[in-house]
Amino acid sequence: MSAPANVSSVASGGVDLNPGLGDLLAFQPDWPMLLALLGTAALYGWQYARNRRTLRWPAWKVALFTLALLLWFLTTQSRSSALTGQSMALYMGRLMVLAEVIPPLLLLGLPGGITLNRRSAGGRLLSVLLDPWVAQAVWAAVIIFWNVPAGFNASVVTNSATQLLPWLYLLSSLMVWGVVLRPLPSVQPGDVGSRGWFGLLAALPMMAVAAVWLYSPRVLYTPYVSALCLWNLSPLQNQQWSGWIMMIAGLPGMALAFSQLILWLIKLADGDAMPKPPSPRL
């Protein structure tokens, strides 16, 4: 005689509402994202083999880049990516890893001493993509449009939340972290103070959305109003957990921005304290 079916799985149309870690990390390929990941890994390995003696490329940078690739794989090539409709919190956790963990690790893994000609085609493109105003506009558009109820509801219904948003969060966040960390100074003018102010401004849209999710007395998104959520969470709890995840994920970036601003203020104070040269006597 066969074992009885899991009650929560039957009620949710065959989806187990209490999956374990092994179930969530089971391999389920997203081929476009997987090809991008493998291409990035191959390009990095090829450049490391060619230039490790001419560029500042210590082992810790390779380790950070490898960790970023591993997290990228686990976040996008696992069964958790197919559970958007059952857990807004799990979905937001994946997006925050793509936006707030993987990009800084990728950029910190780049070697030092890279110089680009600002007038070349690649230099001009990167100088535009890594311009603070462009990066801020793209990041704010992604965060605000896809998290207002109309945009989020439409993305879930049309399945673009599963297919498109991971790309948008990853790429737009690479632009933001590129401004903050400034890995290509030859095409990125800007001092530590301007980067600190930029980091604070870039964090505001995400923190505002997180606060709305945390303190809203009702579920804001139609697909989750009556959804059966993972781990026996109610739809409102699911939304509140999403707010906590987004807010906590944004704290390291804000801390870095504050640190850059403090360093900038210290430099300003030291500059003001330096003795001025005596005026020449007539």
C-alpha positions in Angstrom: 0.0 0.0 0.0 1.4 3.4 -1.0 2.2 6.1 1.6 -0.4 8.9 2.0 0.2 12.0 0.0 1.5 15.1 1.7 -1.6 17.1 2.7 0.1 20.5 2.0 1.4 19.3 -1.3 -2.1 18.2 -2.4 -3.7 21.4 -1.3 -1.2 23.5 -3.2 -1.6 21.6 -6.5 1.4 19.3 -6.0 3.8 21.9 -4.6 5.4 20.9 -1.3 4.8 23.8 1.1 7.5 22.7 3.5 10.5 22.0 1.2 13.9 21.3 2.7 17.2 22.9 1.7 18.0 20.0 -0.6 14.7 20.5 -2.4 15.3 24.2 -2.8 18.8 23.7 -4.2 17.9 20.9 -6.6 19.3 21.6 -10.0 16.8 23.3 -12.4 18.6 25.1 -15.2 17.8 28.5 -16.5 19.7 28.2 -19.7 20.2 31.9 -20.7 21.4 32.7 -17.2 23.6 29.6 -17.1 25.3 30.5 -20.4 26.0 34.0 -19.1 27.5 32.5 -15.9 29.7 30.0 -17.8 30.8 32.7 -20.2 31.8 35.0 -17.3 33.7 32.2 -15.6 35.5 31.3 -18.9 36.4 34.9 -19.6 37.7 35.5 -16.1 39.8 32.3 -16.2 41.3 33.1 -19.6 42.2 36.6 -18.5 43.7 35.3 -15.3 45.9 32.8 -17.1 47.1 35.6 -19.5 47.6 38.5 -17.1 48.1 37.2 -13.6 51.8 38.3 -13.7 51.3 41.7 -15.2 48.2 42.8 -13.1 47.7 42.9 -9.4 45.7 39.7 -9.1 46.1 38.1 -5.7 44.5 34.8 -4.7 41.9 36.5 -2.5 40.4 38.2 -5.5 40.1 34.9 -7.4 38.4 33.5 -4.3 35.9 36.3 -4.1 35.0 36.0 -7.8 34.7 32.2 -7.5 32.3 32.7 -4.5 30.2 35.1 -6.5 30.0 32.5 -9.4 28.9 29.8 -6.9 26.2 32.0 -5.4 25.1 33.1 -8.9 24.7 29.4 -9.8 22.8 28.4 -6.6 20.5 31.5 -6.9 19.5 31.0 -10.5 20.0 27.3 -11.3 17.9 25.8 -8.5 14.3 24.8 -7.9 13.8 27.8 -5.7 13.5 29.9 -8.8 10.3 28.1 -9.7 8.5 28.9 -6.4 7.8 32.6 -7.0 4.1 32.1 -6.6 4.4 30.3 -3.3 6.9 32.5 -1.5 7.4 36.2 -2.0 10.1 36.1 0.8 12.1 33.3 -1.0 11.8 35.2 -4.2 13.0 38.4 -2.7 15.8 36.6 -0.9 17.1 35.4 -4.3 16.8 38.9 -5.8 18.7 40.4 -2.9 21.6 37.9 -3.3 21.7 38.8 -7.0 21.6 42.6 -6.2 23.5 43.0 -2.9 25.9 40.1 -2.7 27.0 38.8 -6.1 27.8 42.2 -7.8 30.3 43.5 -5.1 32.0 40.1 -5.0 32.4 40.1 -8.8 33.8 43.6 -8.8 36.1 43.1 -5.9 37.4 40.0 -7.7 38.6 42.1 -10.6 42.4 42.7 -10.7 43.9 46.0 -9.9 45.7 48.1 -12.4 43.2 47.8 -15.3 43.5 50.8 -17.6 41.1 51.6 -20.4 41.2 54.2 -23.0 38.3 56.5 -22.2 38.1 57.4 -25.9 37.8 53.8 -27.1 34.4 52.3 -27.8 34.6 50.1 -24.7 35.8 53.0 -22.6 33.0 55.3 -23.8 30.4 52.6 -23.1 31.6 51.9 -19.6 31.9 55.6 -18.8 28.2 55.9 -19.6 27.0 52.8 -17.8 29.1 53.7 -14.7 28.0 57.3 -14.7 26.3 57.9 -11.3 23.2 59.6 -12.8 22.7 56.8 -15.3 23.2 54.0 -12.7 20.9 55.7 -10.3 18.1 56.2 -12.9 18.3 52.5 -14.0 18.4 51.2 -10.5 15.5 53.4 -9.2 13.4 52.4 -12.3 13.9 48.7 -11.6 13.2 49.0 -7.8 10.2 51.4 -8.0 8.3 50.2 -11.1 8.6 46.4 -10.4 7.6 46.9 -6.8 4.6 49.1 -7.1 1.5 46.9 -7.0 0.5 47.4 -10.7 4.0 46.5 -11.9 4.6 43.6 -9.6 1.1 42.1 -10.2 1.7 42.3 -14.0 5.1 40.8 -13.7 3.9 37.8 -11.7 0.9 37.2 -14.0 3.0 37.3 -17.2 5.8 35.3 -15.5 8.3 38.1 -16.3 9.0 38.2 -12.5 10.7 34.8 -12.9 12.4 35.4 -16.2 13.2 39.1 -16.4 13.6 40.5 -12.9 16.7 38.4 -12.0 18.5 39.9 -15.0 17.4 43.4 -14.2 18.4 43.2 -10.5 21.8 41.7 -11.4 22.7 44.1 -14.2 21.4 47.3 -12.6 23.0 46.5 -9.3 26.3 45.9 -11.1 26.1 49.5 -12.4 25.4 50.8 -8.9 28.1 48.8 -7.2 30.5 49.8 -10.0 30.0 53.4 -9.1 30.4 52.8 -5.4 33.5 50.5 -5.6 35.1 52.2 -8.7 37.0 49.2 -10.2 37.9 51.1 -13.4 39.3 54.5 -12.3 40.6 55.3 -15.8 37.0 55.7 -17.0 35.4 56.6 -13.6 36.1 60.0 -12.3 34.9 60.8 -8.8 36.2 61.0 -5.3 35.3 59.0 -2.2 32.8 61.7 -1.1 30.7 61.7 -4.2 30.6 57.9 -4.1 29.4 58.0 -0.5 26.6 60.4 -1.4 25.7 58.3 -4.4 25.6 55.1 -2.2 23.1 56.7 0.2 20.9 58.0 -2.6 20.9 54.6 -4.3 19.8 52.9 -1.1 16.8 55.1 -0.6 14.3 53.5 -3.1 15.0 50.0 -1.7 14.7 51.0 1.9 11.4 52.9 1.1 9.9 49.8 -0.5 11.0 47.6 2.4 9.4 50.0 4.9 6.1 49.9 3.0 6.1 46.1 3.0 7.0 46.0 6.7 4.3 48.4 7.9 1.5 47.8 5.5 -1.6 46.4 7.3 -2.7 44.4 4.2 -1.2 42.3 1.4 -0.4 44.7 -1.5 0.0 42.2 -4.3 -3.0 40.5 -5.8 -1.3 37.1 -6.6 -0.4 36.7 -3.0 -3.7 37.7 -1.3 -5.0 34.1 -1.1 -1.8 32.2 -2.0 -0.7 29.1 -0.1 2.7 30.2 1.1 5.7 28.1 1.9 6.4 27.1 5.5 2.9 27.9 6.7 3.4 31.7 6.5 0.3 33.8 6.0 0.4 36.1 2.9 0.9 39.2 5.2 3.7 37.5 7.0 5.2 36.6 3.7 5.2 40.2 2.7 6.6 41.4 6.0 9.5 38.8 5.8 10.2 40.2 2.3 10.5 43.7 3.8 12.9 42.5 6.4 15.0 40.6 3.8 15.2 43.7 1.6 16.0 46.1 4.5 18.8 43.8 5.9 20.3 43.2 2.5 20.6 47.0 2.0 22.4 47.7 5.3 26.0 46.7 4.2 25.7 49.1 1.2 24.5 51.9 3.5 27.3 51.2 6.0 29.9 51.4 3.2 28.3 54.7 2.0 28.5 56.2 5.5 32.2 55.0 5.8 33.0 56.7 2.5 31.4 59.9 3.7 33.3 59.8 7.0 36.6 59.3 5.1 35.7 62.2 2.9 35.0 64.5 5.9 38.3 63.4 7.5 40.1 64.4 4.3 38.3 67.7 4.2 39.2 68.4 7.9 42.9 67.4 7.3 43.0 69.7 4.3 41.6 72.6 6.3 44.0 72.0 9.1 47.1 72.0 6.8 49.2 75.2 7.3 48.9 77.7 4.5 52.1 78.9 2.8 53.2 82.3 4.1 52.3 85.2 1.9 55.3 86.8 0.2 56.6 90.0 1.8 56.6 93.1 -0.3 
